[in-house]
Amino acid sequence: MNEVILELKNIHKSFGNNTIHSGINLTLHKGESLGLLGGSGTGKSVLLRSIIGLEQIDKGEILFSGKRIDHLSENALIPFRIKISYSFQSGALFDSINVFENVAYPLFEHTKFSYNQIKDKVAKMLKLIDLEGKEDLMPSDLSGGMQKRVGMARAMILNPEIILYDEPTAGLDPANTLNVVSLMQKLKLKGLASIFVTHDIPSAIMLCDRIVVLHEGKIAFNDTPEKFQNSEDPIVKKFITSTKE
């Protein structure tokens, strides 16, 4: 197994009297895809948001390449947010600017590339997501699946080492789901590590090297997709059954 790139140690998080995480321990290795499953309200998205500092953990440590990042200020987090990218569930595109400007935004903000260099990088990224030549379209011109892929392209444009996917297939029809998962597979082949938060078990099994199930604030299962599918653990079996209903 490759070296550990992300490590969560004894993570605790509550909102008022509502305990979300009560001792999460998790590692992600370079190039690994990890599926993060669990029922609604188990804190899957909260965990992603905690990793990049959009939520503050109450206790524990988050380490990226051995460096602790959970206690850093907003400014100190910027270099790590370039290396750990977040792909929002909705795509989270800026409605008032076109596809090119949306994808190029991180390059304008965080690099000194020339306009022509940025134009070239965006064109290559749009080709990767099968939206070649769509630079001038507005978000309102795109289907839900296309919006999600553009959001993923924006998350990828700075060549991060990890991408955090928050329900990227939610609300999509089977064809668009396959398009999104195919893109995630392309990025995995490029050596990108990822955490894939989802209720979409078939997609997680197709993409991921490891499946993690959250239950009542802790990790109830952490193993291969094959062992997940064949697990006799009542929590896992109940979760699989509930998602089929």
Secondary structure, 3 states (H helix, E strand, C coil): CCCEEEEEEEEEEEECCEEEEEEEEEEEECCCEEEEEECCCCCHHHHHHHHCCCCCCCEEEEEECCEECCCCCHHHHHHHHHHEEEECCCCCCCCCCCHHHHHHHHHHHHCCCCHHHHHHHHHHHHHHCCCCCCCCCCHHHCCHHHHHHHHHHHHHCCCCCEEEEECCCCCCCHHHHHHHHHHHHHHHHCCCEEEEECCCHHHHHHHCCEEEEEECCEEEEEECHHHHHCCCCHHHHHHHHHHHC
